[in-house]
Amino acid sequence: MANTAETATLGGGCFWCLEAVYDNLQGVSAVESGYSNGKVVNPTYRQVCNGDTGHAEVVRVTFDPAAISFREILEVFFVVHDPTTLNRQGNDAGTQYRSGIYFQSPEQKAVAEQLIAELTAEKVFGNPIVTEVVAAQTFYVAEDYHQEYFANNSEQPYCQFVVAPKLAKFRQKFAARVKH
């Protein structure tokens, strides 16, 4: 049988949070932290943090659509970050922390727009969803020390106070989908 893996590129604030969550989701085979949808070629973390490259901190999630749908990937996304804050997640502020779904196909775009419309109609959030839904541009893999950051640095204060609560929220809400 042919490889049918799909890719989702998502920005939801600091990439360490999303990577930790998607690493634990059944049907996901790989997660890479990186930078996307900016104007600088091969940006560094320092450049992206300065906020003038246009890139978002993102994760590129490789998943098996026979095991988990793109919609399910997005349902997790909307639980583990705040899609109503423009260019901010908690204390992390700047365009690099924007909420974004960077679609790989017209089908992914349609799924994202449909889910946002449903969440809006159901008034799931107290404020409007500001998640951008735009075509994925070049993805640049972040420096090695950003990969598996939470797994390798779980005792670090940022991980304890920011990443761990998001991971706990994911594990509670999606207990049946957590890798064992």
N, C-alpha and C positions, 0 to 999 in steps of 0.2 A: 504494500500500500504506500502511496506517495506521501511525502511529508506535507501536511496541511496546516502547519503552524501559522498563526497570525501574529501581528504585532500591534500593540496599542501604545501610543506615546501620550503621557499624561503629566500635567504640571499641577501640583497642589500644594505649593509652598516648598519647603525644604525637601529635597529629594530623598534624604535619609528616612523620612517618615514613610513615604510611599513605598520605597524599596523594602523596608522591614515588613510592611503589610503584605505586599504582593509576593514576597519570598515565602510567605506562609499560606498562600491560597492554592487550593487544589486546582489542577489544570494549567497552572503556570509553570513553565519549564525554565525560564530565565528572566532576570530583572537586571537592568543596567542603569545606573545613574548617569545623567549627562545634561547637555545643554541643547536647546533647539529653538528654532524660529527667531533667530537673531541675525545680525548683519556682519559680525566679525568671524573670520575663518579661524578655526582651531582656537577658540577662546580658552583662557585659563579661568580657574575658579576665582582668582583675585579680580580679573577683568569683569566677570559676570557679577560678582558681588558689588562692584562699583556702580552697577546699574546702567552702564552706558553702551552695552553691546547689543541690547534688544533681546537677548536670549532669556528663556525661562529655564529654571531648574526643572528637569523632567526625569521621568523614568520611562525606559523602553521595556515594555512587558511582552514577552513572548509566551503565547498560550496556545493550547489545543482547543479549537472551536468545537470539537466533538465532546470535550469534557467540560468546557465552560464557554458561555457565549460572551461576545463583546458587551452586550447589555449587562450581564452579570459583573463583568469587570468594572463597568461604569457604576453599577449600583454600589459596589464597595467604595469606589472613588468618592461618591457623594455622601457616604457615611463618615469617612475618615478625614475629611477636610471641610473647611467652611467655604462653600462656593459663592458666598454673598459678600465677601470683602474684596474690594478692588485692590490688587497689587499688595496683598497682605495676608499672612497667616499668623495669628497671634502677634508676637513681638517682631517677627520677620517682616520687614516692609521694603517694598521696591518692586519694580516691574518683573524682576527675576523670580518673584514669589507669586506671580499671578496664577489664577486658576485657568487651566486650559486643557482642552481635548484636541489633540493634533491628529486629525483623521488620516488614514492611509487609503481610503476608498470612499466612493459615494455612499456605499452601504453603511460604513461606519459613521459618516456624517449624518445620515438619516436617523440612525439609531440614537446618536447623541442628541440631536435636535428633538426627537420624539420623547426621550426620557426627560429632558429639561422641560418640555411643554407639560408633561404629566406631573412632574414635581411642582411646577409653578401652579398648575390648575388645582392640585391637591393642597396647596399652601403648606408644603412640608417645612419650608424655611420662613422665618419671620420677615426676611428682606428679600428683594429680588436676586435671582441667580445672575452673577456677572461672569460666569465661566465662558471664555472665548472658545468657539468651535471653528477652527481654521485648519487648512491643509497642513500636514506635517512637512517641514522643510528639512534641511540637513540636520542630522543628529550627530553631535560630538560626544564621545564617551568622556566622562569626567575622569580626573586623575585617579590613579589606583587606590589611593587612601580613602576615597569616597565610596568605593565599591564595598558592599557588605558592611557599611559603617556601623550600623547598630549591632550586628552580630559580633563585630570585633571591638566595640567600644561601649557596651551596654551600661557600664558603670559610670561613664562620663556624665556630668550634670545635665547637659542638654538632652542626652538620650533618656535619662531618668525622668526629667520633667516635661519633655515635649514628645519624644518618640514613643516611649513606653505606654503612656496613656492612650495614644492613638492605636497602638497595637492591641492593647487590652480591649478597647472599644470594638475593634474589628473582631477579635476572638469571641467576644460576647455576642455580638449581633449576627455573626456568620459562623457560629460554632460548628455547624455541620460541614462547612467548607474548608476548615483549617486542616493543613497537612499534618499528618501524625508521623 
